Amino acid sequence: MRRLCAVLGDPQHDQPVVHITGTNGKGSVARMVTALLGAHDLAVGTFTSPHLEAINERLSRNGEPISDAELARVLTDLATLESLLDEPASYFELLAAAAFRWFSEEAVAVAVVEVGLLGRWDATNVADGTVAVLTNVALDHTDGREGWRLRVAEEKAGIVKPGSTFVLGETDPELADVFDASPAAAIWRRDADFACVDNQLAVGGRMVGLRTPEGRYDELFLPLHGAHQGENAAVALAAVEAFFGRPLEPALVHEAFASVRSPGRFEVVGRDPLVILDGAHNVSGAEAAATTLAEGFYAADGSRRLVVGVLTGRDPHELLDLLGAAEAAEVVCCTPDSPRAMPAAEVAEIVRGLGGRARRVDDVADAVRAAVSGAAATDVVLVTGSLYTVGAARTACRSIAGLTVPP
C-alpha cells in the first residue's frame, strides 16, 4: 500500500485525516464526524466500507458519493500505474488508494477515513490521523482464544500516530495499558473526558446531551435509533473538538446531528408491517439491535419476523439467539452475495436447533418479499445478519409496495 501511494505521489498526506477504527459504530461515527465538519463549511472527503448498494458509496465528498464517471476515471488511472508495482494490489487497497487520490484532486479540507479491518496493518493506515478514534473493542474478526481482547486492542491502537489526539471510546480498564502506550500527544477517554450524559428515546430517534472536554451540549436531536447512537455521538463530537482544538458552536452541532442518516443501521423502511434494516453482524451488534427493538419497536398484538443472512467466521448461534430466533414467528434464512456467505440451509438448521421456525429462501430479495408478504400489519420484520444482506434487501425494498427507502 505504501508503494502504491508513493507511485501516486502520496496523496494520503495532502489533507488532515480523522482516522476511525473500532468493532462497532465506525460507520455511524464517520457519518457524524462528516456532518459536524461539513457544518463548518469545510469540504469533507469520507472513505467508508463496506458499501450497501453501490461501490460509489465508499468514496464521498460532503456526503455525496463519487459519480460513476469519476470513479471509473480514478480506477482507470490506478490500473495504468499498478504495473509499476512488484505485486498486485488488493481490492480494498485499490479502493483506499482511489479515495486518497480523489480527495487530493478534489482538494478536500479534511478526510474522514474508516478502517477496513483492525488498524495497524489496514490499508488505510498509510495515512497519519491528526485525530485517531477507537469506538470500542468487541468480538469480531478474531479466533476468540484467550487474550483476544488485548491483541485486538493492540492492533486497533496501531492507527494512533505520534502527536495525534486519541479519542478513546473503549472503557475496559484491563486494556488501559495498551492505550496508554500509544504515541498520542493526548488521550481523551469516554466517561472521563467526554460522555453521553442524557440519552432519551424520541420520536424518530434520540434526544441526547453530550459532555466534552470543551463544553456541554444539551437537547441534541439525533435521527438515529438505539441508545448506542448516543454513545457514538459523544465519540464523534469529541473527535471534531479535538480536530479544531476548541469548543463548537452549539447551533452548528444541533444542525449537524439533525442531518445525520445512517443507511442500513436500524433503518425503518416500512410501517404496516414495520420493516427494519439493520446490519448487525456480530454479537455486540445483535445485542444493540435486540435492545433497540425492545425499547420501542414492538407492537403488543404483533409478531416478530426475521430475515437473516450471515457470513462465515462469526458465531451464528449466539447472534440468532440474541435476535430472538427461537421466539420469532418465522426466520427466513437467505444467502448474501459474498464468497464468505454461510449457506441459507445451514442458517436454517441452526435456527431449528434453537427451537425456532425456519424457512429457507436463498435469494435475499426473495426472502424479504416472502417475509413482508407473510406479515400482518402489526408485525415487525427485521432484516439483519450482515451488511451484505441489508444492502441487497435495501435494493429489493425499493420495488416492494408500501416500503420507502431514502436515496
N, C-alpha and C positions, 0 to 999 in steps of 0.2 A: 504493500500500500504506500509506503514511503517512496519507493522507486516510481510508482505510478504518479504520485503527486509531484515528484521532482520533475518528471517529464512535462507535466502541465504547468510548471512554474510555481509550485507550492501555493495554490490558491487558498488553501485552508488557513493561511496566515494573513489573508487580505482584509479580514474584519474580526472584531472581537467575537468570542463564542461563549454562549451559555450551554454547557455540556451536561446532559441529564442521563443518569442511569438509575437502576432500581428494579426490583422484581415486578412490582405492580405500580400503576399510576404514572408511568413515564409519559405516555401519550397525552393524558389529560393535563399533566403539569406543563408539557411542551405547549399545548394549546393555550393554557392560561398565561404562560410567560410571553408567548407571541402576542396575545391580546393586550397585555399590560404594556409591553414595549411599543406596540403599534399605537396605543392611545397617546403616546408621547410624540406622535408624528414621525416615527422612525420607519425606515424601510427595513423589514424584518424577513430574513430568509429562514425557513424551517425545514429540517430533514427529519422524517419520522418513518417508522416501519412497524409492522407490515402495512400494506395498503388494504383497503376493503374491497373496492370495486374496480379501481383503475390505478395503474402504477404511477400515474402523474401525481396522485395524492401525496406521494413521499417527498416531493420537492415542491415547496410553495413559497410565494412571496406575499407577505401581508395576508395570509390565509387563502390566497388564490393559487390553485395548483398550476404547475407549469403546463403550457399548451402542448398539444401533440407535436406541432412543428418544432417548437423549441427543444423538447425532449429528444426528438429524432435527431436534430442537429447536434446537440451536445453529445449524444451517444455515438453518433457517426464520427465525430471528431476523436472521441476516445478510441474507437475501433481502429482508426488510422495510426494512432500513437502506440497502441498496445504492442505492435510488432517490435518496438524498441525495448521491450522488457524481456528478461530471460525466462519468464514463466507467465502463463496466462493469469489474468485477474479473475477473481470470483464474481458471481452475480452481484453480491452485496457490495463488494469493493468497487465495482464499476458504478453502481448507483451512488455510493458515497462520494466517489471522485466526481461524478457528474454534478452532484449537489454543490460541492465546493467550487467547481469550475463555474457553474451557473451563478452562484451567489457573487463570485468575483466579477463576472461580466455585468451583472445587474447592479453592482456597486451597493449592495445592501449595507446598512449601517451596523447590523449585528446579525449573527447566525445563531439560531436555536437548534441544537443538534442532539437527537436522541440516539443513545447507544443501541446497537442491534442485539448484542449478547455480552453479558457480564461487563467488561470495561477495559481492562488493561491491554488485552490483545485484540480488542474490537477494531475494525477498520476505521471507525470514526476517531480513534484515539491518536491519529496523526495531528489532530487539532489540539491546541492548548487553550482550555477554557479559562476565561477571566473569572468565571463563576462555575464551579463544579457542583452538581446536585445529585444526591443519592436519596431516593424516595424511601426505600425500605429494603430489607433482606428477608426473603421468604423462599419456600421450597419450589424450585423450578430450574430446569437445565442443570441438574445435579444428580449424582447417583444416590444421594441421601445417606451415605455412610457417615460414621461417627466423625464429628468435627466439620461437617459440611458448611454450617453457618459461618464459621471462621474463615474457611477457604473462599467461600463466595464473597464474603465481605472484603477480603484482601483483594480479590480480582476487581470488584466494583470500585473500590477506593483507588485503583490504579489509574483512574482518569484525573485524579487531583494532581495539578501541576504546581511547581514552586511559585509562590507569590499570589496564588489564586485565593478566592474565598470559597470555602467548602460549606455548602448549605446541606445539613445532615438531617434527614427525616427519620432515620432509624434510631430507636431509643434503647435498644438492648444493651444493658451495662456490660455484658460479657464481651461485647465487640468494641468497647470504648478504646482499648489499647490499640487496636488496628487503625481506627480513625485518628487517634491522637498522633500516630506515627506518620501521618500524611505530611507532605511538604507544604501544605496550605499556609498562607500568611495568617489566616483567621478561620476558625471553625464556628459556624452558627448552628446550634443544636435545637431540634424541636423540643418543645415544652420548657426548655431553659431560656433560650434566646428569642424564640418565636413560637406561636401556638395558635390553634383554633380554640378560642375561649367561649364561643357560643355557636351552637350548631343545631338549628331547628328545621323541622320539616315545614315546607311552604308549598303553596300551590304552584306546581310546575318546577319545583327544585328545592333549594335550601336557602335559608336565611342565616348567614354566618357573621360572627365577629372575630376579627383576627388581631393578634398582637405580634409586633415585630420589634427588632432592636431599636427602630427609629420612631415607633408610634403605635397607635391603636386605630383600628378601622371597624366601625360598627354598622350593623344592619346592611350588609352587602348581600344582594340577591344573586344567587348562582343558579342558572337554569339547568342544573345537572342533578341527577338523582343519586341518593346514597350518602350516608354520613361521612364515608371515606373521602368524598369530594371536598368536604370542608377541610380535612387534613391536607389534601393536595393543594387546595387554595392557599393555605398557610405557607407551604413549601414554595409555591410559585411566587407569592408576594415577597417573601424573604429573598428569593433569588434575584428579583428585579431591584429591590432596595440595595442589595449587595452590588449589583451591576452599576447602579447610578451612584452609590455611596451616599445616599441621602433619603429622607422620607419622601413618599409620593403624595401628590395632590389627591385628597380623598375623592373628589368628583371624578377624576380620571380612573381611579380604582373601581368606583361604582360602575362607570361606563364600560370599562374593560370586562369586568366579570359578568355583567349583564349580557354581554355579546358572545360569551363562550359557548360553543357547541362541541360535543364530543361524539361523533357518529359511532354507532356500534357499542357504546358504553352505556348500558341501561337506557337505550333509546326507545321511546314509545312511538310506534308507527300505526297503531290501531286502537280503537276504543271499544267496539262491540263485535267481537270479544277484544279484550285488552291484549295487544300483541307487543312484546318487548324483545329487543335485540340486545344481547349482552355478550361480549367476547370473553367471558370468564373461561380461562384455560388452565388454571392451576387451583390448588386448594384454597389459597388466600382469596383469589378472585371469586371462587364459588361461595366462600363464606360471606363475602361482601354482597354478592347477588342475593343470597338467601336472606340476609339481614335486611336488605333494601326492600325485597318483596314483602317480608313480614311486617315491615314498618308502615307500609301504606298502599299496598297494591293487591290485597286480597279482598274479593267480594264475599260476603258471608254466605251467599247462596250459589257461589260459583265453584268450579273445579280448576285445578292447575294441570296444564298440559305442557310437556317439554318436547322440544325438537333439539336433539343432541348429536353433534359430530365432533369427534376428538382426534388429536394426533397421538402417535405413539410417543413414548418417553415420559408420559405423565402417569398419574395414578387415577385411572378412570373410576375405580371402585369408590374411593373416597370422594372424588368430585361428584359422582352421581348420588352418593349418599347425602352429601351436604345439600345438593339441589333438591332433595326430597323425591328421588325417583320412585321409591317404594310406595309413597303416598299419592303420587300423581295419578290422575285419571288415565293417562296414557303417556308413554315416552316413545316418540317417533325417532328412530335411530337412522342416521344417514352417514354418508362417507364424504367428507370435504375433499375438494380438489387439491390434493397435496401428496407428494410421494411419501410423506410421513403419516398419512391418514390411517387410522385404525378402521378396518372394515366394519360397516354397519352391523353385520351379523355378529361380530364379536362384542360390540357395544350392547346389542340386544340381549346376548347371553348374560352379560354382567348385570343388566337391569333385572332380568328374570331371577338371577341368583340373589339379588337383593330383595326379591319378593314383589317386584313391580310388573306392570303390564307393558310389554314392549311390542312395537311394530317396526319392521324393517322396511324402509323406503330409501334406497341407496342414494338417489339424486337429492341434493339439498333443496332445490326449488320445489320438487315434487313433494318432499317431506313437509315443507312449510305449508303448501297448499292443502295437503291432507290434514294437517293439524288444525288449520284455520277453518276448513270446511266442516270438520267434525266437532267444532267447539260451539257451545251455547254463547249467547250474547253476554252472559255474566261470567264466563270463564276467563282465565289468564293463560296465554300461550307465551312461553319463554323459549326463545331460540338462543342456544348457547353452546359452550364446549370448546370453541376455537374462533379466532378472528377470521379464519378461512371460511368457517361455516357461516358466520354472521355476514361476511362480505357477499357471499353467494345468495344468502337469504335476503339481504337488503336489495339486491338487484331484482330478485323474484317478487318482492313485496310491491314493487312499482306496477306490476301487472295484475295484482290481486285486488278485487273490488273491496272498497271500504278501508284500504290501507293507504297511508300517506307517508312518503319518505322524502325528507328535505333534500335539496341538491347537495 
